[in-house]
Amino acid sequence: MLERPDAVLTLIPLLAVSGLATRTLIAATGIGTWLLGAPLAPVGYLAALALVVGELLAWPVADRIGGS
């Protein structure tokens, strides 16, 4: 069975690559569309970072540290 820690560890690299994959798909569709996809590369990395920070500060790890 897939548990929460496994899901979080799976989501981190998927989120990090998702921005680059979306940017590549947009750029592959035509000339000049790289301008539309350029801001998408860091979005994946920021989403992965937000997941890690959220997991550490707001979800089960924070609950365990708080003693509840």
Summary of the structure (lengths in Angstrom):
residues: 68
radius of gyration: 16.1
end to end distance: 25.1
largest distance: 55.5
contacts: 160
relative contact order: 0.15
helix: 79%
strand: 0%
